[in-house]
Amino acid sequence: MKIFVGERRHGDAQVKVVDDRGTRTLDPRLDLRNHSPDGFEWGYHGSGPAQLALAICVEVVGAERAQRVYQQFKDRTIARLDGEHWTILAADVASAVDEIEAQNVAGWPFHSTGSKS
């Protein structure tokens, strides 16, 4: 089981990955997108939360899928995190990504209500 753990220490947002191999710092994946070279953040819609969403999604579903959905994952999950400490299960991330992809295929949130005249 893989878990992401975020906490603030003296104003510094830190995110760790805990799994069967131990505990390590989450790679921000600046090689894919450089939203926030200053680090991760959560609890709002900004560059720090975007970097965190990308990093978590890459860790769980790989870079290709992550790059298609991480902004929506940010809006759905990362921007809603509240407080100085949180945990997210990798299984919950995978489920959220699956839901986002299914909604995207269905055309959500943009639905056609009729034909053009």
N, C-alpha and C positions, 0 to 999 in steps of 0.2 A: 504494500500500500504506500502511495506517495501523498504527502501532505505539504502544502505551502503555508508558511507561517510568517506573518508580517507583524512588525512591532516598531514603535518609535522609541528611540533612546536619545534623550537630550536633543530632541528636535530632528534627529536623523532617522529617516525611514529605511528599515532593513528588512529584507525578505530572504528566508532560508527555505531550502528544500529538504524534507526529511523523508527518507525511504529506507529500504533494506540495506543500502550501502552506507548509511550514516546521515550526517547533516552537512550541508554545504550551502554556500551563498548562491542565490539564483543569478545566472548569467543574464545581463540586461539585453543581450542580442543587439547591440549597437551596430553590428555588422549588417543587419537586415534593415533596420530603420533607426535613425538617430533622432528620436523625438525629444529625449531628455538626457543629455550627457551628465546632468547633475544628479540623476538618480531617480528612484521610484517614488511614487506617491499614490494616494488613494483617497476616495471620499469626494471627488469632484470630477468634472469632465475637462481634462487638460493633458498636457504633454507627459507629465510624470505618470499619471494613470495609464496613458496609452502605452508607454514603455513597459509598464508592469503587465498590462494585458497581453502585449505581444510576447514577452518573456515567458509568462505562464502558459499561454497557448502553444508556443513552440515546444516547450518542455513536455506537453501532454500529447499534442496531435501532429507535431512536426512543422517545419517552416512553411511548406506550401499551403497547407490548410490554414495555419495560423494567420498568414498574411491576408487571407480572404475574409476572416471573421473577427480579428482581434479588436477592431474599433467597436463593433457591436457587442462583443464580450465586455469591453470597457464600460459601455453605457449600461449594460444589463447587470454587471456584477461589480467591477472595480470601483466605479463611481459611487456605488451605493454602500461600500464598506464604511463603517463608522467606528471611530475610536482609535485607541493606541495599539490594539492587539487584535489579530484575527487569524483564522485558519480556513483554508479551502482544500477540500479533497480533490485529488486529480480526477477521480471518477466523476465528481460533480462538474468539473471543467469539461471533460469529454462529453457529458450529457448536454451541457449548455451549448457546446460547439455543434453537436448533432442537431439540436433544436434550431439554432441559428441557420445552419445550412439548409434544413428542411424549409424554414420560412423563406429563405432567399430563393429557393427553387420554386416555391409557391407564389413568389412575387410579393411577399410581405415586406415592408408595410405598404407597398404601392399596389393597389388593386385597380384594375380597369372596371369602370362602372357602366361602360357602354361603348358603342362604336362612334367614331368621329363622323360628323356630317359633312 
